[in-house]
Amino acid sequence: MRVLLGVVAMLAAVAAAWAGPEAAAEDELRMAFTSTWSLPWGKLEGTRVSGGIQHDVALAVARRLGWKLRYVLLPASKGDRSELDRHTDLHCGIDPSWTRRPEAYHWSEPLFDTSDLLIGHSDALPVRSLSELPSGSRVGAVGGYRYPTLEARFAAGQLKRDDAPDQARVLEKLTRKRTDYAVVSPQALGWFLRHNPQSLPAEWRVTVQQSAFYCAVPQSSPRDAAQILDAVHALQREGELARILSSYSAR
């Protein structure tokens, strides 16, 4: 009997060893990220994601599902990623209007507003609309990003585009008055003011273009998209998303 039990135990161990990687994969949430993430969206330590809104959202979703979270690095390019998407299960922080093929994803509801805002330093001329921006103004922007409502004036030289690697650098330039105006998300502005409360820009704000924070599951993912998105929506419904955002906003 002992011999039989020993053989059974050995076979079970061998089976577990063979099934281990596949079993782990079945309980894994593969979250897409890019090397351009910066706080408040994502904190990168080399190629490891260790914090930020995106990280906290993905970790909370994985915990609700009872799965492990694994990050998959995608190139920063905004080109067609369909071949890479099959290696991921979740993308967050994107808007359907930013993708070439929104039909290639299962989308969440819009979770919160991320509309880009035009702000100015305290000495810049206040404006109520983009059309009031003075000709020749230097506008801080993130390199590689398109701003449809400003592109024509950038191209014509009516506005001078001043690029920085991320929104934190854009805000630093504005604070030092190296630019007159800047385009940033409400979340980037809130995070900057949380750590630089003395660096207050002018109080007025003008919306540059509308966008929202969505999460999406690629059609190519083998995971149950409804199950993942249900977990995402539960974060919003039960107040966990609001708690995450509050930890990155201005105090």
C-alpha positions as CSV (number, residue, x, y, z in Angstrom):
1,M,0.0,0.0,0.0
2,R,2.8,2.4,0.9
3,V,4.6,1.6,-2.4
4,L,1.4,2.3,-4.3
5,L,0.8,5.6,-2.4
6,G,4.4,6.6,-3.1
7,V,4.0,5.9,-6.8
8,V,0.8,7.9,-6.9
9,A,2.5,10.8,-5.1
10,M,5.4,10.6,-7.5
11,L,3.1,10.6,-10.6
12,A,1.2,13.5,-9.2
13,A,4.4,15.5,-8.6
14,V,5.5,14.8,-12.2
15,A,2.1,15.8,-13.6
16,A,2.2,19.1,-11.6
17,A,5.7,19.8,-12.8
18,W,4.6,19.4,-16.4
19,A,1.4,21.3,-15.9
20,G,3.0,24.0,-13.8
21,P,3.8,26.7,-16.4
22,E,0.4,26.2,-18.2
23,A,-1.5,26.3,-14.9
24,A,0.3,29.5,-13.9
25,A,-0.5,31.0,-17.3
26,E,-4.2,30.3,-16.8
27,D,-4.1,32.3,-13.6
28,E,-2.1,35.2,-15.0
29,L,-3.3,38.7,-16.0
30,R,-0.8,40.0,-18.6
31,M,-0.9,43.8,-18.4
32,A,0.6,45.9,-21.2
33,F,3.0,48.8,-20.5
34,T,5.4,51.0,-22.3
35,S,8.8,52.4,-21.4
36,T,7.3,56.0,-21.6
37,W,5.3,55.5,-18.4
38,S,6.0,58.0,-15.7
39,L,4.2,59.0,-12.5
40,P,1.4,59.4,-11.8
41,W,0.6,56.8,-14.4
42,G,3.4,54.3,-13.8
43,K,6.6,54.2,-11.9
44,L,9.4,52.3,-13.7
45,E,12.5,50.9,-12.1
46,G,14.4,49.7,-15.1
47,T,11.9,47.5,-16.8
48,R,9.9,46.8,-13.6
49,V,6.6,48.6,-12.9
50,S,6.5,49.4,-9.2
51,G,3.7,52.0,-8.7
52,G,1.4,54.5,-10.3
53,I,-2.3,54.7,-11.2
54,Q,-2.0,52.1,-14.0
55,H,-0.1,49.7,-11.7
56,D,-2.6,50.1,-8.8
57,V,-5.6,49.5,-11.1
58,A,-4.0,46.4,-12.7
59,L,-3.0,45.0,-9.4
60,A,-6.5,45.6,-8.0
61,V,-8.1,43.9,-11.0
62,A,-5.7,40.9,-10.7
63,R,-6.5,40.5,-7.0
64,R,-10.3,40.5,-7.7
65,L,-9.8,37.8,-10.2
66,G,-7.5,35.8,-8.0
67,W,-4.8,35.9,-10.6
68,K,-1.1,36.9,-10.7
69,L,-0.2,40.1,-12.4
70,R,2.5,40.0,-15.1
71,Y,3.6,43.0,-17.2
72,V,4.4,42.8,-20.9
73,L,6.5,45.6,-22.4
74,L,5.1,47.1,-25.6
75,P,7.0,49.5,-27.9
76,A,6.2,53.1,-27.4
77,S,5.1,53.4,-31.1
78,K,1.4,54.0,-31.6
79,G,1.4,51.8,-34.7
80,D,-0.5,48.5,-35.3
81,R,0.2,46.3,-32.3
82,S,-2.2,43.4,-33.2
83,E,0.7,40.9,-33.2
84,L,1.9,42.0,-29.8
85,D,-1.6,42.3,-28.4
86,R,-2.1,38.5,-28.5
87,H,0.5,38.3,-25.7
88,T,-1.5,40.7,-23.4
89,D,-4.9,40.5,-21.6
90,L,-5.3,44.1,-20.4
91,H,-4.6,47.6,-21.6
92,C,-5.6,50.6,-19.5
93,G,-5.2,54.4,-19.8
94,I,-6.2,54.5,-23.5
95,D,-9.2,56.0,-25.3
96,P,-10.8,54.3,-28.3
97,S,-10.1,57.4,-30.4
98,W,-6.4,56.9,-30.0
99,T,-6.3,53.4,-31.6
100,R,-6.4,52.6,-35.3
101,R,-8.6,49.6,-34.8
102,P,-10.8,50.1,-31.7
103,E,-12.9,47.0,-32.9
104,A,-9.9,44.9,-32.0
105,Y,-10.6,45.3,-28.3
106,H,-13.4,44.7,-25.8
107,W,-13.8,48.1,-24.0
108,S,-14.7,49.0,-20.5
109,E,-17.0,52.0,-19.7
110,P,-15.1,55.3,-19.5
111,L,-13.8,55.2,-15.9
112,F,-12.7,58.9,-15.4
113,D,-11.9,62.0,-17.4
114,T,-8.4,62.5,-18.7
115,S,-9.0,65.4,-21.1
116,D,-5.9,67.4,-21.9
117,L,-5.9,70.9,-20.4
118,L,-4.1,74.0,-21.4
119,I,-2.7,75.9,-18.5
120,G,-0.4,78.9,-18.2
121,H,2.1,80.3,-15.7
122,S,1.1,83.2,-13.5
123,D,2.4,85.9,-15.9
124,A,1.0,84.4,-19.1
125,L,-1.9,86.1,-20.7
126,P,-5.1,84.3,-19.6
127,V,-7.2,82.8,-22.3
128,R,-10.8,81.4,-22.4
129,S,-10.4,79.3,-25.6
130,L,-7.6,77.9,-27.8
131,S,-8.3,80.6,-30.4
132,E,-7.2,83.3,-27.9
133,L,-3.7,81.9,-27.6
134,P,-1.4,84.8,-28.6
135,S,0.6,84.2,-31.9
136,G,4.1,83.2,-31.1
137,S,3.3,81.6,-27.7
138,R,5.6,78.8,-26.6
139,V,3.4,75.7,-25.7
140,G,4.8,72.8,-23.7
141,A,3.9,69.4,-25.1
142,V,5.0,65.7,-24.8
143,G,7.2,64.6,-27.7
144,G,5.6,62.1,-30.0
145,Y,2.0,63.0,-29.0
146,R,-0.4,64.6,-31.4
147,Y,-2.8,67.4,-30.4
148,P,-5.4,67.6,-33.2
149,T,-6.8,70.9,-32.0
150,L,-3.4,72.6,-32.1
151,E,-1.6,70.8,-34.9
152,A,-2.5,73.3,-37.6
153,R,-1.2,76.3,-35.6
154,F,2.0,74.4,-34.7
155,A,2.6,73.5,-38.4
156,A,1.9,77.1,-39.5
157,G,4.3,78.5,-36.9
158,Q,1.6,80.5,-35.1
159,L,2.4,78.6,-31.9
160,K,5.8,77.3,-31.0
161,R,5.7,73.7,-29.8
162,D,8.3,73.0,-27.0
163,D,8.5,69.2,-26.4
164,A,9.6,67.3,-23.3
165,P,9.8,63.6,-22.6
166,D,6.8,63.5,-20.3
167,Q,4.2,65.7,-18.6
168,A,6.3,66.1,-15.4
169,R,9.0,67.8,-17.5
170,V,6.4,69.8,-19.4
171,L,5.2,71.2,-16.0
172,E,8.8,71.8,-14.8
173,K,9.4,74.0,-17.9
174,L,6.2,75.9,-17.3
175,T,7.2,76.5,-13.7
176,R,10.5,78.0,-14.8
177,K,8.7,80.1,-17.4
178,R,10.6,78.5,-20.2
179,T,7.2,78.0,-21.9
180,D,4.2,80.3,-21.7
181,Y,1.6,77.5,-21.7
182,A,1.5,73.8,-21.3
183,V,-0.8,70.9,-22.3
184,V,-1.2,68.3,-19.5
185,S,-3.8,65.9,-18.1
186,P,-5.6,66.7,-14.8
187,Q,-3.9,63.7,-13.2
188,A,-0.4,64.8,-14.2
189,L,-1.1,68.3,-12.9
190,G,-2.5,67.0,-9.6
191,W,0.5,64.8,-9.1
192,F,2.9,67.7,-9.8
193,L,1.1,70.0,-7.4
194,R,1.1,67.3,-4.7
195,H,4.9,67.4,-4.7
196,N,5.3,71.0,-5.7
197,P,2.5,72.9,-3.9
198,Q,4.4,76.2,-4.2
199,S,4.5,75.9,-8.0
200,L,1.0,77.1,-8.7
201,P,0.1,77.9,-12.3
202,A,-2.6,80.4,-13.2
203,E,-6.1,79.2,-12.0
204,W,-7.8,79.2,-15.4
205,R,-8.0,76.0,-17.5
206,V,-9.0,75.4,-21.1
207,T,-9.9,71.9,-22.5
208,V,-7.6,71.0,-25.4
209,Q,-9.3,67.8,-26.4
210,Q,-11.7,65.4,-24.7
211,S,-10.6,61.9,-23.6
212,A,-11.3,59.4,-20.9
213,F,-9.5,56.5,-19.1
214,Y,-10.7,53.2,-20.4
215,C,-9.4,49.6,-19.9
216,A,-9.6,47.2,-22.8
217,V,-9.1,43.5,-23.4
218,P,-7.6,42.5,-26.9
219,Q,-9.9,40.4,-29.0
220,S,-6.9,38.1,-29.4
221,S,-6.6,37.4,-25.7
222,P,-7.7,33.9,-24.6
223,R,-9.1,35.2,-21.4
224,D,-12.7,35.9,-20.7
225,A,-13.0,39.6,-21.5
226,A,-16.3,39.9,-19.7
227,Q,-14.8,38.5,-16.5
228,I,-11.8,40.9,-16.6
229,L,-14.0,44.0,-17.4
230,D,-16.5,43.1,-14.7
231,A,-13.5,43.2,-12.2
232,V,-12.5,46.6,-13.7
233,H,-16.1,48.0,-13.3
234,A,-16.3,46.7,-9.7
235,L,-13.3,49.0,-8.9
236,Q,-15.3,52.0,-10.0
237,R,-18.6,50.8,-8.5
238,E,-17.2,50.0,-5.1
239,G,-15.1,53.1,-4.7
240,E,-11.7,51.5,-5.0
241,L,-10.8,53.4,-8.2
242,A,-11.6,56.7,-6.4
243,R,-9.3,55.7,-3.5
244,I,-6.5,54.9,-6.0
245,L,-6.8,58.3,-7.7
246,S,-6.9,60.2,-4.4
247,S,-3.5,58.8,-3.5
248,Y,-2.0,60.5,-6.6
249,S,-3.9,63.8,-6.6
250,A,-3.0,67.2,-5.1
251,R,-3.6,67.3,-1.3
